[in-house]
Amino acid sequence: MNALTITFAIILIVAGCLFWLTPIPGGAPAMAIGFALLICSSERAANRILNWRINNVRFNRAFIFIEDMA
């Protein structure tokens, strides 16, 4: 079940990135839901994303933007 959740989260993140580049709305919410599923289903992914946010200002700004848009 955990592998299915992680796979679905990655698909949502990729789809959100694709929707972001097209005029179809919904890219930011799809990415936010994908990241939320990924963080909730995998402690390793949650720690890695937290470390990226701490160490990379640009990634943190992008993540804040996605959170605000969702």
All heavy atoms as a GROMACS GRO file, in nm:
protein
  542
    1MET      N    1   0.082  -0.119   0.000
    1MET     CA    2   0.000   0.000   0.000
    1MET      C    3   0.086   0.125   0.000
    1MET      O    4   0.054   0.222  -0.068
    1MET     CB    5  -0.092  -0.003   0.122
    1MET     CG    6  -0.190   0.106   0.126
    1MET     SD    7  -0.306   0.090  -0.010
    1MET     CE    8  -0.422   0.212   0.029
    2ASN      N    9   0.196   0.123   0.075
    2ASN     CA   10   0.284   0.238   0.083
    2ASN      C   11   0.349   0.266  -0.053
    2ASN      O   12   0.363   0.382  -0.092
    2ASN     CB   13   0.391   0.216   0.189
    2ASN     CG   14   0.462   0.344   0.226
    2ASN    OD1   15   0.413   0.451   0.201
    2ASN    ND2   16   0.578   0.330   0.286
    3ALA      N   17   0.386   0.162  -0.125
    3ALA     CA   18   0.447   0.181  -0.257
    3ALA      C   19   0.347   0.242  -0.354
    3ALA      O   20   0.385   0.326  -0.438
    3ALA     CB   21   0.498   0.048  -0.310
    4LEU      N   22   0.221   0.204  -0.344
    4LEU     CA   23   0.118   0.263  -0.430
    4LEU      C   24   0.098   0.411  -0.399
    4LEU      O   25   0.082   0.492  -0.491
    4LEU     CB   26  -0.014   0.188  -0.415
    4LEU     CG   27  -0.020   0.049  -0.476
    4LEU    CD1   28  -0.151  -0.019  -0.438
    4LEU    CD2   29  -0.005   0.056  -0.625
    5THR      N   30   0.100   0.446  -0.273
    5THR     CA   31   0.084   0.586  -0.233
    5THR      C   32   0.200   0.670  -0.283
    5THR      O   33   0.179   0.780  -0.335
    5THR     CB   34   0.073   0.596  -0.080
    5THR    OG1   35  -0.030   0.510  -0.033
    5THR    CG2   36   0.044   0.738  -0.037
    6ILE      N   37   0.321   0.619  -0.269
    6ILE     CA   38   0.439   0.692  -0.316
    6ILE      C   39   0.435   0.707  -0.468
    6ILE      O   40   0.463   0.815  -0.522
    6ILE     CB   41   0.568   0.623  -0.268
    6ILE    CG1   42   0.580   0.636  -0.116
    6ILE    CG2   43   0.690   0.681  -0.338
    6ILE    CD1   44   0.692   0.556  -0.056
    7THR      N   45   0.397   0.602  -0.538
    7THR     CA   46   0.386   0.608  -0.684
    7THR      C   47   0.281   0.710  -0.726
    7THR      O   48   0.304   0.791  -0.816
    7THR     CB   49   0.351   0.469  -0.740
    7THR    OG1   50   0.449   0.375  -0.697
    7THR    CG2   51   0.345   0.472  -0.891
    8PHE      N   52   0.166   0.709  -0.661
    8PHE     CA   53   0.060   0.804  -0.693
    8PHE      C   54   0.105   0.947  -0.664
    8PHE      O   55   0.075   1.040  -0.740
    8PHE     CB   56  -0.066   0.770  -0.614
    8PHE     CG   57  -0.184   0.857  -0.647
    8PHE    CD1   58  -0.239   0.855  -0.774
    8PHE    CD2   59  -0.238   0.941  -0.552
    8PHE    CE1   60  -0.348   0.935  -0.805
    8PHE    CE2   61  -0.347   1.021  -0.582
    8PHE     CZ   62  -0.402   1.018  -0.708
    9ALA      N   63   0.180   0.968  -0.554
    9ALA     CA   64   0.231   1.100  -0.520
    9ALA      C   65   0.327   1.151  -0.627
    9ALA      O   66   0.319   1.268  -0.668
    9ALA     CB   67   0.299   1.096  -0.383
   10ILE      N   68   0.415   1.064  -0.674
   10ILE     CA   69   0.510   1.105  -0.778
   10ILE      C   70   0.436   1.138  -0.907
   10ILE      O   71   0.470   1.235  -0.976
   10ILE     CB   72   0.616   0.995  -0.797
   10ILE    CG1   73   0.705   0.989  -0.672
   10ILE    CG2   74   0.701   1.022  -0.921
   10ILE    CD1   75   0.799   0.872  -0.668
   11ILE      N   76   0.335   1.060  -0.940
   11ILE     CA   77   0.256   1.088  -1.061
   11ILE      C   78   0.187   1.224  -1.048
   11ILE      O   79   0.184   1.302  -1.144
   11ILE     CB   80   0.154   0.975  -1.086
   11ILE    CG1   81   0.227   0.848  -1.131
   11ILE    CG2   82   0.050   1.016  -1.190
   11ILE    CD1   83   0.140   0.725  -1.136
   12LEU      N   84   0.132   1.255  -0.931
   12LEU     CA   85   0.068   1.385  -0.910
   12LEU      C   86   0.168   1.499  -0.922
   12LEU      O   87   0.136   1.604  -0.979
   12LEU     CB   88   0.001   1.390  -0.773
   12LEU     CG   89  -0.138   1.332  -0.763
   12LEU    CD1   90  -0.186   1.334  -0.619
   12LEU    CD2   91  -0.234   1.410  -0.850
   13ILE      N   92   0.289   1.482  -0.870
   13ILE     CA   93   0.390   1.586  -0.878
   13ILE      C   94   0.430   1.610  -1.024
   13ILE      O   95   0.438   1.724  -1.070
   13ILE     CB   96   0.513   1.550  -0.792
   13ILE    CG1   97   0.474   1.552  -0.644
   13ILE    CG2   98   0.628   1.646  -0.818
   13ILE    CD1   99   0.577   1.491  -0.552
   14VAL      N  100   0.451   1.503  -1.098
   14VAL     CA  101   0.489   1.517  -1.240
   14VAL      C  102   0.374   1.580  -1.319
   14VAL      O  103   0.395   1.669  -1.401
   14VAL     CB  104   0.530   1.380  -1.298
   14VAL    CG1  105   0.546   1.387  -1.448
   14VAL    CG2  106   0.659   1.332  -1.234
   15ALA      N  107   0.252   1.535  -1.293
   15ALA     CA  108   0.136   1.592  -1.363
   15ALA      C  109   0.120   1.740  -1.328
   15ALA      O  110   0.088   1.822  -1.415
   15ALA     CB  111   0.010   1.515  -1.327
   16GLY      N  112   0.144   1.774  -1.203
   16GLY     CA  113   0.137   1.915  -1.162
   16GLY      C  114   0.240   2.000  -1.234
   16GLY      O  115   0.211   2.112  -1.276
   17CYS      N  116   0.360   1.946  -1.252
   17CYS     CA  117   0.464   2.019  -1.328
   17CYS      C  118   0.422   2.038  -1.473
   17CYS      O  119   0.443   2.144  -1.531
   17CYS     CB  120   0.597   1.944  -1.321
   17CYS     SG  121   0.674   1.948  -1.159
   18LEU      N  122   0.362   1.936  -1.531
   18LEU     CA  123   0.316   1.946  -1.670
   18LEU      C  124   0.200   2.045  -1.682
   18LEU      O  125   0.195   2.124  -1.777
   18LEU     CB  126   0.275   1.810  -1.723
   18LEU     CG  127   0.388   1.709  -1.741
   18LEU    CD1  128   0.333   1.574  -1.784
   18LEU    CD2  129   0.490   1.760  -1.841
   19PHE      N  130   0.106   2.041  -1.587
   19PHE     CA  131  -0.007   2.135  -1.590
   19PHE      C  132   0.040   2.278  -1.566
   19PHE      O  133  -0.023   2.372  -1.611
   19PHE     CB  134  -0.112   2.098  -1.486
   19PHE     CG  135  -0.194   1.977  -1.522
   19PHE    CD1  136  -0.245   1.895  -1.423
   19PHE    CD2  137  -0.221   1.945  -1.653
   19PHE    CE1  138  -0.321   1.785  -1.454
   19PHE    CE2  139  -0.297   1.835  -1.687
   19PHE     CZ  140  -0.347   1.754  -1.587
   20TRP      N  141   0.149   2.293  -1.492
   20TRP     CA  142   0.202   2.426  -1.464
   20TRP      C  143   0.246   2.494  -1.595
   20TRP      O  144   0.233   2.614  -1.610
   20TRP     CB  145   0.321   2.414  -1.370
   20TRP     CG  146   0.366   2.543  -1.314
   20TRP    CD1  147   0.426   2.646  -1.380
   20TRP    CD2  148   0.353   2.586  -1.179
   20TRP    NE1  149   0.452   2.748  -1.294
   20TRP    CE2  150   0.409   2.713  -1.170
   20TRP    CE3  151   0.302   2.527  -1.065
   20TRP    CZ2  152   0.413   2.785  -1.051
   20TRP    CZ3  153   0.308   2.599  -0.947
   20TRP    CH2  154   0.362   2.725  -0.941
   21LEU      N  155   0.297   2.415  -1.688
   21LEU     CA  156   0.348   2.468  -1.814
   21LEU      C  157   0.240   2.489  -1.919
   21LEU      O  158   0.265   2.551  -2.021
   21LEU     CB  159   0.456   2.375  -1.868
   21LEU     CG  160   0.577   2.354  -1.778
   21LEU    CD1  161   0.669   2.250  -1.837
   21LEU    CD2  162   0.651   2.485  -1.757
   22THR      N  163   0.122   2.436  -1.897
   22THR     CA  164   0.014   2.447  -1.993
   22THR      C  165  -0.093   2.543  -1.938
   22THR      O  166  -0.092   2.576  -1.819
   22THR     CB  167  -0.052   2.311  -2.020
   22THR    OG1  168  -0.112   2.264  -1.900
   22THR    CG2  169   0.049   2.210  -2.070
   23PRO      N  170  -0.185   2.586  -2.023
   23PRO     CA  171  -0.291   2.676  -1.973
   23PRO      C  172  -0.398   2.604  -1.890
   23PRO      O  173  -0.489   2.668  -1.841
   23PRO     CB  174  -0.352   2.734  -2.101
   23PRO     CG  175  -0.315   2.641  -2.210
   23PRO     CD  176  -0.187   2.573  -2.168
   24ILE      N  177  -0.384   2.473  -1.870
   24ILE     CA  178  -0.480   2.399  -1.788
   24ILE      C  179  -0.454   2.432  -1.641
   24ILE      O  180  -0.342   2.416  -1.593
   24ILE     CB  181  -0.466   2.247  -1.812
   24ILE    CG1  182  -0.491   2.213  -1.958
   24ILE    CG2  183  -0.560   2.170  -1.721
   24ILE    CD1  184  -0.457   2.069  -1.992
   25PRO      N  185  -0.555   2.481  -1.569
   25PRO     CA  186  -0.533   2.514  -1.428
   25PRO      C  187  -0.521   2.387  -1.342
   25PRO      O  188  -0.566   2.280  -1.381
   25PRO     CB  189  -0.658   2.593  -1.389
   25PRO     CG  190  -0.762   2.547  -1.484
   25PRO     CD  191  -0.691   2.510  -1.612
   26GLY      N  192  -0.461   2.401  -1.228
   26GLY     CA  193  -0.454   2.289  -1.135
   26GLY      C  194  -0.315   2.236  -1.111
   26GLY      O  195  -0.299   2.135  -1.044
   27GLY      N  196  -0.213   2.300  -1.166
   27GLY     CA  197  -0.078   2.250  -1.148
   27GLY      C  198  -0.029   2.260  -1.004
   27GLY      O  199   0.023   2.163  -0.949
   28ALA      N  200  -0.047   2.376  -0.943
   28ALA     CA  201  -0.001   2.396  -0.805
   28ALA      C  202  -0.075   2.306  -0.706
   28ALA      O  203  -0.011   2.242  -0.621
   28ALA     CB  204  -0.013   2.542  -0.765
   29PRO      N  205  -0.209   2.295  -0.714
   29PRO     CA  206  -0.275   2.204  -0.620
   29PRO      C  207  -0.236   2.058  -0.640
   29PRO      O  208  -0.222   1.984  -0.543
   29PRO     CB  209  -0.425   2.224  -0.650
   29PRO     CG  210  -0.434   2.358  -0.709
   29PRO     CD  211  -0.307   2.378  -0.785
   30ALA      N  212  -0.214   2.017  -0.764
   30ALA     CA  213  -0.172   1.878  -0.789
   30ALA      C  214  -0.035   1.852  -0.728
   30ALA      O  215  -0.012   1.748  -0.666
   30ALA     CB  216  -0.171   1.848  -0.939
   31MET      N  217   0.056   1.948  -0.744
   31MET     CA  218   0.189   1.931  -0.684
   31MET      C  219   0.181   1.933  -0.532
   31MET      O  220   0.249   1.855  -0.465
   31MET     CB  221   0.285   2.040  -0.734
   31MET     CG  222   0.330   2.018  -0.874
   31MET     SD  223   0.468   2.123  -0.924
   31MET     CE  224   0.399   2.284  -0.911
   32ALA      N  225   0.099   2.021  -0.477
   32ALA     CA  226   0.085   2.028  -0.331
   32ALA      C  227   0.030   1.897  -0.274
   32ALA      O  228   0.080   1.847  -0.173
   32ALA     CB  229  -0.004   2.146  -0.293
   33ILE      N  230  -0.071   1.843  -0.340
   33ILE     CA  231  -0.128   1.716  -0.294
   33ILE      C  232  -0.025   1.604  -0.308
   33ILE      O  233  -0.011   1.519  -0.219
   33ILE     CB  234  -0.257   1.683  -0.371
   33ILE    CG1  235  -0.366   1.782  -0.333
   33ILE    CG2  236  -0.304   1.540  -0.343
   33ILE    CD1  237  -0.488   1.777  -0.422
   34GLY      N  238   0.049   1.604  -0.419
   34GLY     CA  239   0.153   1.504  -0.438
   34GLY      C  240   0.261   1.510  -0.332
   34GLY      O  241   0.302   1.408  -0.275
   35PHE      N  242   0.309   1.632  -0.302
   35PHE     CA  243   0.411   1.647  -0.197
   35PHE      C  244   0.355   1.608  -0.061
   35PHE      O  245   0.425   1.546   0.020
   35PHE     CB  246   0.465   1.790  -0.194
   35PHE     CG  247   0.572   1.816  -0.296
   35PHE    CD1  248   0.556   1.913  -0.392
   35PHE    CD2  249   0.691   1.745  -0.294
   35PHE    CE1  250   0.653   1.938  -0.486
   35PHE    CE2  251   0.790   1.769  -0.387
   35PHE     CZ  252   0.772   1.867  -0.484
   36ALA      N  253   0.229   1.643  -0.033
   36ALA     CA  254   0.168   1.606   0.095
   36ALA      C  255   0.159   1.454   0.110
   36ALA      O  256   0.191   1.400   0.216
   36ALA     CB  257   0.030   1.670   0.108
   37LEU      N  258   0.116   1.387   0.003
   37LEU     CA  259   0.111   1.240   0.008
   37LEU      C  260   0.249   1.180   0.027
   37LEU      O  261   0.267   1.084   0.104
   37LEU     CB  262   0.049   1.185  -0.120
   37LEU     CG  263  -0.102   1.191  -0.132
   37LEU    CD1  264  -0.145   1.148  -0.272
   37LEU    CD2  265  -0.167   1.103  -0.028
   38LEU      N  266   0.347   1.236  -0.043
   38LEU     CA  267   0.483   1.184  -0.032
   38LEU      C  268   0.539   1.203   0.109
   38LEU      O  269   0.599   1.112   0.166
   38LEU     CB  270   0.572   1.254  -0.136
   38LEU     CG  271   0.711   1.197  -0.158
   38LEU    CD1  272   0.702   1.054  -0.210
   38LEU    CD2  273   0.787   1.284  -0.256
   39ILE      N  274   0.517   1.320   0.166
   39ILE     CA  275   0.567   1.349   0.300
   39ILE      C  276   0.496   1.262   0.404
   39ILE      O  277   0.560   1.212   0.497
   39ILE     CB  278   0.551   1.499   0.332
   39ILE    CG1  279   0.650   1.580   0.248
   39ILE    CG2  280   0.568   1.528   0.479
   39ILE    CD1  281   0.628   1.729   0.250
   40CYS      N  282   0.366   1.241   0.388
   40CYS     CA  283   0.291   1.161   0.485
   40CYS      C  284   0.322   1.012   0.476
   40CYS      O  285   0.314   0.940   0.575
   40CYS     CB  286   0.142   1.181   0.466
   40CYS     SG  287   0.087   1.345   0.514
   41SER      N  288   0.358   0.965   0.356
   41SER     CA  289   0.377   0.821   0.340
   41SER      C  290   0.521   0.775   0.358
   41SER      O  291   0.544   0.657   0.376
   41SER     CB  292   0.327   0.777   0.203
   41SER     OG  293   0.404   0.838   0.102
   42SER      N  294   0.616   0.867   0.355
   42SER     CA  295   0.755   0.826   0.365
   42SER      C  296   0.833   0.920   0.455
   42SER      O  297   0.850   1.039   0.424
   42SER     CB  298   0.819   0.824   0.225
   42SER     OG  299   0.957   0.801   0.234
   43GLU      N  300   0.882   0.867   0.566
   43GLU     CA  301   0.961   0.949   0.658
   43GLU      C  302   1.093   0.991   0.594
   43GLU      O  303   1.140   1.102   0.616
   43GLU     CB  304   0.987   0.871   0.787
   43GLU     CG  305   1.057   0.951   0.893
   43GLU     CD  306   1.073   0.874   1.022
   43GLU    OE1  307   0.998   0.779   1.046
   43GLU    OE2  308   1.164   0.911   1.099
   44ARG      N  309   1.149   0.904   0.514
   44ARG     CA  310   1.275   0.935   0.446
   44ARG      C  311   1.256   1.052   0.349
   44ARG      O  312   1.339   1.143   0.343
   44ARG     CB  313   1.324   0.812   0.372
   44ARG     CG  314   1.455   0.830   0.305
   44ARG     CD  315   1.500   0.699   0.242
   44ARG     NE  316   1.622   0.718   0.167
   44ARG     CZ  317   1.673   0.630   0.086
   44ARG    NH1  318   1.613   0.514   0.069
   44ARG    NH2  319   1.783   0.654   0.022
   45ALA      N  320   1.148   1.050   0.273
   45ALA     CA  321   1.119   1.160   0.180
   45ALA      C  322   1.092   1.290   0.257
   45ALA      O  323   1.136   1.398   0.214
   45ALA     CB  324   1.001   1.126   0.092
   46ALA      N  325   1.022   1.280   0.368
   46ALA     CA  326   0.994   1.399   0.449
   46ALA      C  327   1.123   1.462   0.500
   46ALA      O  328   1.140   1.585   0.494
   46ALA     CB  329   0.902   1.363   0.565
   47ASN      N  330   1.214   1.380   0.548
   47ASN     CA  331   1.342   1.432   0.597
   47ASN      C  332   1.426   1.492   0.484
   47ASN      O  333   1.489   1.595   0.502
   47ASN     CB  334   1.421   1.322   0.668
   47ASN     CG  335   1.360   1.284   0.800
   47ASN    OD1  336   1.292   1.364   0.863
   47ASN    ND2  337   1.382   1.161   0.842
   48ARG      N  338   1.424   1.428   0.368
   48ARG     CA  339   1.501   1.478   0.254
   48ARG      C  340   1.446   1.613   0.205
   48ARG      O  341   1.521   1.706   0.180
   48ARG     CB  342   1.501   1.378   0.141
   48ARG     CG  343   1.588   1.424   0.027
   48ARG     CD  344   1.624   1.315  -0.064
   48ARG     NE  345   1.715   1.225   0.006
   48ARG     CZ  346   1.765   1.116  -0.048
   48ARG    NH1  347   1.733   1.082  -0.170
   48ARG    NH2  348   1.847   1.039   0.018
   49ILE      N  349   1.314   1.625   0.197
   49ILE     CA  350   1.253   1.751   0.155
   49ILE      C  351   1.281   1.860   0.258
   49ILE      O  352   1.311   1.974   0.221
   49ILE     CB  353   1.101   1.734   0.131
   49ILE    CG1  354   1.079   1.649   0.006
   49ILE    CG2  355   1.031   1.868   0.117
   49ILE    CD1  356   0.937   1.608  -0.017
   50LEU      N  357   1.275   1.827   0.386
   50LEU     CA  358   1.307   1.924   0.490
   50LEU      C  359   1.451   1.971   0.479
   50LEU      O  360   1.479   2.092   0.489
   50LEU     CB  361   1.280   1.865   0.629
   50LEU     CG  362   1.312   1.955   0.747
   50LEU    CD1  363   1.222   2.078   0.745
   50LEU    CD2  364   1.295   1.878   0.877
   51ASN      N  365   1.544   1.880   0.456
   51ASN     CA  366   1.684   1.918   0.440
   51ASN      C  367   1.705   2.006   0.317
   51ASN      O  368   1.782   2.102   0.321
   51ASN     CB  369   1.774   1.795   0.433
   51ASN     CG  370   1.791   1.728   0.566
   51ASN    OD1  371   1.777   1.792   0.671
   51ASN    ND2  372   1.818   1.599   0.565
   52TRP      N  373   1.635   1.974   0.207
   52TRP     CA  374   1.646   2.058   0.087
   52TRP      C  375   1.594   2.198   0.115
   52TRP      O  376   1.649   2.295   0.069
   52TRP     CB  377   1.569   1.996  -0.029
   52TRP     CG  378   1.637   1.881  -0.095
   52TRP    CD1  379   1.768   1.844  -0.085
   52TRP    CD2  380   1.576   1.784  -0.180
   52TRP    NE1  381   1.792   1.731  -0.158
   52TRP    CE2  382   1.676   1.692  -0.218
   52TRP    CE3  383   1.448   1.766  -0.226
   52TRP    CZ2  384   1.650   1.586  -0.302
   52TRP    CZ3  385   1.422   1.660  -0.311
   52TRP    CH2  386   1.522   1.571  -0.348
   53ARG      N  387   1.484   2.206   0.189
   53ARG     CA  388   1.427   2.338   0.221
   53ARG      C  389   1.521   2.418   0.309
   53ARG      O  390   1.530   2.540   0.295
   53ARG     CB  391   1.292   2.323   0.288
   53ARG     CG  392   1.183   2.275   0.194
   53ARG     CD  393   1.050   2.274   0.260
   53ARG     NE  394   1.000   2.411   0.269
   53ARG     CZ  395   0.874   2.441   0.301
   53ARG    NH1  396   0.789   2.347   0.326
   53ARG    NH2  397   0.836   2.566   0.306
   54ILE      N  398   1.589   2.353   0.401
   54ILE     CA  399   1.681   2.423   0.490
   54ILE      C  400   1.805   2.469   0.414
   54ILE      O  401   1.853   2.582   0.433
   54ILE     CB  402   1.719   2.333   0.609
   54ILE    CG1  403   1.599   2.313   0.701
   54ILE    CG2  404   1.837   2.391   0.687
   54ILE    CD1  405   1.619   2.207   0.807
   55ASN      N  406   1.859   2.384   0.328
   55ASN     CA  407   1.987   2.412   0.262
   55ASN      C  408   1.976   2.489   0.131
   55ASN      O  409   2.076   2.540   0.083
   55ASN     CB  410   2.061   2.281   0.237
   55ASN     CG  411   2.099   2.211   0.365
   55ASN    OD1  412   2.129   2.276   0.465
   55ASN    ND2  413   2.095   2.080   0.365
   56ASN      N  414   1.858   2.495   0.071
   56ASN     CA  415   1.844   2.556  -0.060
   56ASN      C  416   1.733   2.661  -0.055
   56ASN      O  417   1.614   2.628  -0.052
   56ASN     CB  418   1.811   2.449  -0.164
   56ASN     CG  419   1.820   2.500  -0.305
   56ASN    OD1  420   1.813   2.619  -0.329
   56ASN    ND2  421   1.832   2.408  -0.398
   57VAL      N  422   1.773   2.788  -0.058
   57VAL     CA  423   1.677   2.898  -0.047
   57VAL      C  424   1.582   2.900  -0.166
   57VAL      O  425   1.462   2.923  -0.150
   57VAL     CB  426   1.752   3.033  -0.035
   57VAL    CG1  427   1.656   3.149  -0.035
   57VAL    CG2  428   1.837   3.034   0.090
   58ARG      N  429   1.632   2.875  -0.285
   58ARG     CA  430   1.548   2.879  -0.404
   58ARG      C  431   1.441   2.769  -0.400
   58ARG      O  432   1.325   2.793  -0.434
   58ARG     CB  433   1.636   2.862  -0.528
   58ARG     CG  434   1.565   2.885  -0.656
   58ARG     CD  435   1.663   2.884  -0.770
   58ARG     NE  436   1.592   2.897  -0.895
   58ARG     CZ  437   1.647   2.883  -1.012
   58ARG    NH1  438   1.775   2.858  -1.022
   58ARG    NH2  439   1.577   2.896  -1.122
   59PHE      N  440   1.478   2.649  -0.359
   59PHE     CA  441   1.382   2.540  -0.346
   59PHE      C  442   1.277   2.575  -0.240
   59PHE      O  443   1.158   2.549  -0.259
   59PHE     CB  444   1.453   2.409  -0.310
   59PHE     CG  445   1.362   2.292  -0.294
   59PHE    CD1  446   1.306   2.229  -0.403
   59PHE    CD2  447   1.329   2.243  -0.167
   59PHE    CE1  448   1.222   2.120  -0.388
   59PHE    CE2  449   1.245   2.135  -0.151
   59PHE     CZ  450   1.192   2.074  -0.263
   60ASN      N  451   1.320   2.635  -0.131
   60ASN     CA  452   1.228   2.673  -0.024
   60ASN      C  453   1.128   2.777  -0.073
   60ASN      O  454   1.010   2.768  -0.043
   60ASN     CB  455   1.304   2.725   0.097
   60ASN     CG  456   1.215   2.741   0.218
   60ASN    OD1  457   1.124   2.663   0.241
   60ASN    ND2  458   1.240   2.844   0.295
   61ARG      N  459   1.175   2.876  -0.151
   61ARG     CA  460   1.084   2.976  -0.207
   61ARG      C  461   0.981   2.912  -0.300
   61ARG      O  462   0.864   2.948  -0.299
   61ARG     CB  463   1.162   3.083  -0.282
   61ARG     CG  464   1.226   3.183  -0.192
   61ARG     CD  465   1.280   3.299  -0.274
   61ARG     NE  466   1.396   3.351  -0.204
   61ARG     CZ  467   1.504   3.398  -0.261
   61ARG    NH1  468   1.514   3.400  -0.392
   61ARG    NH2  469   1.603   3.444  -0.189
   62ALA      N  470   1.027   2.819  -0.383
   62ALA     CA  471   0.935   2.750  -0.475
   62ALA      C  472   0.833   2.670  -0.396
   62ALA      O  473   0.714   2.667  -0.430
   62ALA     CB  474   1.013   2.659  -0.569
   63PHE      N  475   0.877   2.605  -0.289
   63PHE     CA  476   0.787   2.525  -0.208
   63PHE      C  477   0.685   2.613  -0.137
   63PHE      O  478   0.566   2.578  -0.129
   63PHE     CB  479   0.868   2.444  -0.106
   63PHE     CG  480   0.811   2.310  -0.076
   63PHE    CD1  481   0.841   2.201  -0.155
   63PHE    CD2  482   0.726   2.291   0.031
   63PHE    CE1  483   0.790   2.076  -0.128
   63PHE    CE2  484   0.674   2.167   0.060
   63PHE     CZ  485   0.705   2.060  -0.020
   64ILE      N  486   0.728   2.729  -0.088
   64ILE     CA  487   0.637   2.824  -0.024
   64ILE      C  488   0.533   2.874  -0.124
   64ILE      O  489   0.415   2.887  -0.094
   64ILE     CB  490   0.714   2.940   0.040
   64ILE    CG1  491   0.791   2.890   0.162
   64ILE    CG2  492   0.621   3.054   0.080
   64ILE    CD1  493   0.889   2.990   0.220
   65PHE      N  494   0.576   2.900  -0.248
   65PHE     CA  495   0.486   2.944  -0.353
   65PHE      C  496   0.379   2.838  -0.381
   65PHE      O  497   0.260   2.869  -0.393
   65PHE     CB  498   0.563   2.978  -0.480
   65PHE     CG  499   0.478   3.023  -0.593
   65PHE    CD1  500   0.422   3.149  -0.594
   65PHE    CD2  501   0.452   2.938  -0.700
   65PHE    CE1  502   0.342   3.191  -0.699
   65PHE    CE2  503   0.372   2.978  -0.806
   65PHE     CZ  504   0.317   3.106  -0.804
   66ILE      N  505   0.422   2.713  -0.389
   66ILE     CA  506   0.328   2.603  -0.414
   66ILE      C  507   0.229   2.593  -0.297
   66ILE      O  508   0.109   2.574  -0.318
   66ILE     CB  509   0.402   2.470  -0.436
   66ILE    CG1  510   0.478   2.474  -0.567
   66ILE    CG2  511   0.306   2.352  -0.432
   66ILE    CD1  512   0.572   2.359  -0.586
   67GLU      N  513   0.278   2.606  -0.173
   67GLU     CA  514   0.190   2.600  -0.058
   67GLU      C  515   0.088   2.713  -0.059
   67GLU      O  516  -0.029   2.692  -0.030
   67GLU     CB  517   0.272   2.606   0.070
   67GLU     CG  518   0.355   2.484   0.098
   67GLU     CD  519   0.452   2.502   0.212
   67GLU    OE1  520   0.476   2.618   0.256
   67GLU    OE2  521   0.504   2.402   0.260
   68ASP      N  522   0.132   2.833  -0.095
   68ASP     CA  523   0.041   2.948  -0.100
   68ASP      C  524  -0.063   2.933  -0.210
   68ASP      O  525  -0.179   2.971  -0.192
   68ASP     CB  526   0.119   3.078  -0.119
   68ASP     CG  527   0.200   3.115   0.004
   68ASP    OD1  528   0.169   3.063   0.114
   68ASP    OD2  529   0.293   3.197  -0.009
   69MET      N  530  -0.022   2.880  -0.326
   69MET     CA  531  -0.115   2.864  -0.437
   69MET      C  532  -0.220   2.756  -0.407
   69MET      O  533  -0.332   2.765  -0.455
   69MET     CB  534  -0.040   2.827  -0.566
   69MET     CG  535   0.046   2.938  -0.620
   69MET     SD  536  -0.049   3.078  -0.674
   69MET     CE  537  -0.126   3.011  -0.819
   70ALA      N  538  -0.182   2.656  -0.332
   70ALA     CA  539  -0.275   2.548  -0.301
   70ALA      C  540  -0.374   2.595  -0.197
   70ALA      O  541  -0.486   2.556  -0.194
   70ALA     CB  542  -0.200   2.426  -0.251
   0.00000   0.00000   0.00000
